Amino acid sequence: MKNSVNKKAEHANQIALLIIKAMVGVVVLILMALLGYILITGIPNVSWHFLTSPSKDFGAGGGIVNELFNSVYILIITLVISCPLALGAGIYLAEFAKPSFLTNTMRTTIEVLSSLPSIVIGLFGYLVLVIKFQFDFSIISGAFALMFVNIPLLTRNTEESLKAVSHSQREAGWALGLSKWRTILKIILPAAVPGLVTGIILSAGRIFGEAAALIFTAGQSTPVISYANWNPFSSTSFLNPMRPTETLAVHIWKLNTDGITPDATQISSGASAVLIIVILSIILLSRFLGNYLYKKMSGTK
């Protein structure tokens, strides 16, 4: 009787395992089909001239050099703004906050903010940043809007990365006479660096592909800019954070909705392929850098 029960349990386990593998296979096939279609249809339209020309100098619609630079520029500004804030909030929640109504409210607020649709954040940014504070459509407006997208993700990642560090390392720092803050600064943060870096890079991938929040804050066009003008206060400088900008993701959306660009399909396909390649590169970089830092910090090979 016991052997019969064991055989039935093993048989049921094998069936469940097959079902789970089939589900995973379906998800992988869908992902491969989606990525494959975008890359196969888009890569033939990508060339060096396409990557290095402004949008009006290549065929009817042009290249994507300005949109590609704008995406990188707004990504850097967003990370510069959001990383210190998220790091501080994550350290407080992981190391200093005690269980209380206030702490629970903060965590709930972060969860709600991280689940808000980006279009809602874009409309909020339009009303507050563009209209109320009169930043107009600009890179800085888009960066502040993306900050609300990025901070909840980085805060949760920071908190989880710090909590993953063994408590014995904290006790070792206290045993050496270090204060709680110096223990965090000298012991806990270095040990959590791999997880922190991975979270930052993954959030960068999401920011790079964001469109909805930028349509209402950064704008849908890029003025004539000069890459030789390094004065950030000049209206024609590529470094001016107050100029309107069109990122790569917004450019793809605009090409497929305005209906006035003759070769919109070819340009949007090429731009989509470039966007996917950059995001995949960011994901692979996060895995490589995270593993490298983990091995370096832990001394494993």
N, C-alpha and C positions, 0 to 999 in steps of 0.2 A: 504493500500500500504506500509506504514511504517513497519507494523508488518511482512509483507511478505519479505521485504528487510532484516529485522533483522533475520528472520528465515533462510534465505539463507546464510547470513553471519555466523550465528552460525553453520549451517550445514557444510559450507566450513571450518570453524575453527576446527570442530571435525574431519573432514577427514584429514586435514593437521596434526593435533595432532596424529592421528592414524598412519599416514605415518612416522612421526618422531619417534614415539615409536617403530615402526617396524624396522626402520633403526638402532636405538640404540640396539634393541634386537638382530639383526643380528651381530652387532659388538661384543656384549657381548658373544654371542654363539661362534663366531670364536675365541675370546680370551680364553674362557673356554675350548674349544676343544683343542687348541694349548697347553695351560698349562696343561690340564688334560692328554693329550697324553705323554708329556715330563715327568710328575711326575709319572704316572702309569707305564711307561716303565722303568723309571730310579731308582725309590726308591727301588725296590727289589734288585738292584745291589749295594746299599749303605749299608755299615756296618762300625763299629768302626775301624776295621782293614783297610778297604779301605780308611777311612779318615785320618788315622795316619801312613800309610806306604808310603815309597818312591815309585816311579813309577816302580821300577824293583824288588820289593820284594813281590808283590801280583799277583799271576798267571803269565801270560805271559807279561802283560802290567804294572801291579803294581797299587799302590794307588795314591792318589793325595795330600799328605800332603805338598810336596814342592810347587806344583802349587797353592794350596790354600793359603799358606803363602806368596808366591811371589805376588799374586793378592792383598792381604791386604797390604803388604809392599810398593808396587808401588803406591797403592791408597793413603797411608799416605804421602809419599814423594810428590806426585802430589798436594795434598791438601795444604801441607805446602808451596809449591812454589806458587801456583796459588791463594790461598785465599787472602793473603795480597795485591797482585797486582790488583786482581779484586775488592777488597773492596775499594782501593784507587781510581781506575778508576770510579767505580760506585758513590762514594761520589763526585768526581769532576763533573761528568755529571749531577748529581741530584741537587747539591747545589751551585756549583760555575760557571759552564759553562753557558755562555749567548748564545742565538741564533746567530749563525754565520756560515760562510762557513766552518771554521775549526771544529766546533762542529758537524755539519751535516756530514762532512767527517769522523769524528771519529765514529759516530753512524753507518754510512754506512759500514765502514771497519769492525766494530764489527759484523754486520749482515752478511757480506760476509764471514768472518772467521768462524762464527758459522754454516754456511751452507756448508762449504767445506767437501767433503767426507773424512772419516778418512783414507782411503787408500792413498789419496793425501798427507795428513799430515804425514803419515808414510814414504812415499817416500821422502818428504822434510826432515824429520828427519834423514833418512838414508844418504842422500847426505850431509847434513850440520853437524849433530852431529856425526854420525858414521865415515864418511869418512873425512870431512873437519877438524873437531876438534878432530878426532881420539879418541872419547870416546868408540869406538867399540860397539859391542852388549852388552848392560848393562842396569841395572835397572835405572840408572840416565838418559840414553838416552831415555828410554821409558817414564820416568816421564816428561822430558822436552817436548816430543812429545805430551803426553796427556795434558800438560799444555796449548797447543794451542787449544785443544778441549774444555778444561774446562773454560778458562778465559772468552771467549765471553758469555757463559751461565751464569757464576757467575756475570759478570759485568752487564748484563741486569737485572738479578734478584736483585742485590744490588740497582740499579737505581730505579727499580719499587717499591721495598720495602720502600725505603726512600721517594719516591714521594707519597706513600700511607699514610704516616704520615700526620696528619692534620696540615695545615699551622698555625693554632692558637697556636699550641705547640711551633712553632718557635717564634711567636710573644711574647708568654709568657716568653721565655728565654731572648729575647731582652729587654723586659720590666723590667726584673730583673737585667739588666746591664751586661749580659753575652755577650762575643764576639761571632761572628758567629761560629768560630771553637769550642768553649766550648759549645755552644748550640747544635751543631751537636754531640759532644762527650758525653755530659751529658744527653741530652733529646731525640734527634732524633734517634741516634743509639740504645739506649735501647728500644725505642718504636718499632723499626724495627727488633729487634732480632728474633721474631718468623718467619717472612718471610725470613730473612737471613739464619737461621738455616735450614729451610725447603729446600731452594734452594741448600745449601751446601750438604745436605744429598741426595737429588735427583740427583745432579750431581755426587755424589759418586757412586750411583747405575749405572749410565752410564759408569763411568770409570771402575768399577769392571767388567762389561761385555764387555769391548772393546777388540778387537782382531786385526783388520786390521792395526791400527797405531803401534802396538807392534811387529808385525811379522818382520818389517824391522828395528826396533830400539832396542828392548829388547832381541830379539833372539827367537829361537825355541827349546832351550834345557837348562837344569839346571845342572851345574857341581855338583860333590859330595860336599855336604856342611855338616857342623856340627852345630847342635843347641846348643852344649855346648861351642862353640867358640864365645865369645862375642867381639872379637877384629875386628872392622869394616875394618881394613886395611889388614887383613889376607885373602888370596885367598879362604880359606875353610870356612870362617865365613858366617853364614846366614845373617849377617847384612852388609856385604860388598856391597856397592851400585855400584861398578864397575864390578861386575860379570854378565855374561849373565844369563838371566832368562826366564822361560816359565810360563806364567800365565795360569789360569784355562781355559779361553776362547781360548787362543792359543793352549793349550793342546787338547781341543776338536776338533779344526780345524785340527791339525796335525794328530790325531788318525784316522780321516776319510779321510785323503788324502795320507798318506805315504804308506798304504797298506801292512805294514810289521808286524803289531801287530795282533796276532791271535784272541784275545778277544777284539778287538777295539770297537765293537758295544756295548758290555756290559759296558766297562769302560767309553766310551763317553756318554752312556745313564745315568750312575750314576753321572758322572761329570756334565752333563747338568742339572740333577735334583738338585744337590747341588748348581749350579750357579743360577738357577731360585729361589730356596728357599732363598738364601742370598739376591738376588735383591728384592724379595717380602718383605723380612724382613726389608730391608733398606727403602722401600717405606712406609710400615706400621709404622716404627719408625719415619719417617719424619712427617707423619700425626699426630701421637700421640704427638711427642715432640713439633710440631708447635702449636697444640691446647693447650697443657699444658702451654707453654710459653706465648701464647696469653692471656689465662685466668689469669696467674700469673701477667703479665705486666699490663693488663687492669683492674684487680680486679674483673672480672666477675666470676661466678660460672657455 
